[in-house]
């Protein structure tokens, strides 16, 4: 996984956590759902890249 892709996924995770935290303050359920969705998307991106890394190691 490239450093840039890992940083982007981590940034998306942080953004999602911040959005979810703000929704707890504002009481906006849509923001909470969007924040959780961003966190899941980042988690999925990390998992995909981990699989790519394992495949690359297996081929080397």
Residue, then its C-alpha position, 0 to 999 in steps of 0.5 A: x500500500x502506498x503511503x499516500x493511499x494509507x494517509x488518504x484512508x486514515x484522513x477519511x477515517x478521522x473526518x468520519x470520526x469528527x463528523x460523528x462526534x459533531x452529530x452528537x453535539x448537534x443531534x443530527x442523525x444524518x451527520x452521524x450516519x455519514x460519519x459512520x459511513x466514512x469510517x467504514x469506507x476507510x476501513x474497507x480501503x485499508x483492508x483492500x490495500x492490506x490484501x494487495x500488500x499480502x499478494x505482492x509479498x507472496x509474488x516476491 
